[in-house]
Amino acid sequence: MEYYFTYFIVFKSNENGFSGPIVLFRNLESVKKNTNGTMHLLDDDLNGTLGAIEYIMHLPRNEFDVYDLDEEFMASSYDTPHQIVLVPDYVLVNLKIDNIAPTMFILTEDCSKDIKNNCEKRKPLLGTYYTHELSQELIKKQWEKIWLSKRTNDFEFEAVKDINIHFRLEGEKLKALPALYISRQFGKANDLLFEIFNCSEIEKKCIDIQWKNISHLNALISMKKKGITCWDDKVYDDEIVKQMYKFDISVVITFPGIPKSQKKYGLSACILSENEKQAIRIMGVHRAIARGGILMELSCAEEELYKKYGELEQRCKNGTNNKYVWKTFSDLGKATW
């Protein structure tokens, strides 16, 4: 039985050659043209996929997301990301994905009708859509569709609490998604959404909510291990305080920036574009959802940091000096904050 969902995003590509994960640029003018002078060389072809990736991160990662899980089952998830595959349109025709059950295809607006027909023939569980067709109402319908397709299972779980409560989060509010997955299990989705839409500092609020979520989960697990079968307010109050002091949460940090050497060749912009900012946030949220953690966004790294890291790297090539290494780390810490 396939427990994980695989989402495909198909985009119109201006290049017809295959590239591996590491690309060696030999034509600097081509690089400038395809990346539009962005700081981190984000390919223009990918700009249309960003909203689709954000949309997918609102959907279940696997079928367990639609089930009402017990505490130990929830805690057993160590690293559970969304499986999202970005595919250039010209590759899709020849792509061998017959061994993968596609959960959904999303096409950028410039993909042809032939490409859409090709996707539909593969009969994805949640269908095939252009990006303009994605909506908050569709998120709700797709959660329901997954539940209806998976409710006759070997586990006999009930539907997750708040399975019908969904809101399409965008911009900085996207950082609430990691907490939403756990809040939904506790029947607190509405509470989270109310707090997120009524606060001025989204990141701090997300950290606070997830801190309480994880502490609550760990308190319940601890009580269960102690053999407590009936609810006891006093025991819980003592346990939740202990867990809150531990602050046992995965923290994902995004820290954009480029070294001076990259700017020297005229490849990169000095200012982070809105598309790149969105892409970096997406990567951070994706990781935080997988780890059930929180996302902290830092502003662009200063040149001094790259200079210090470069000096440290050069010095360590000929052996390490503990005093120098620790002083450099101290300097880096001061420069960061």
Helices and strands as residue ranges (DSSP letters): E 6-11, H 28-35, G 44-49, H 50-56, G 63-66, H 71-75, E 83-88, H 89-92, E 102-107, H 113-121, E 128-130, G 131-133, H 136-150, G 171-176, H 177-185, H 189-196, H 202-225, H 233-246, E 251-254, H 260-264, H 274-291, E 294-297, H 303-316, H 322-336
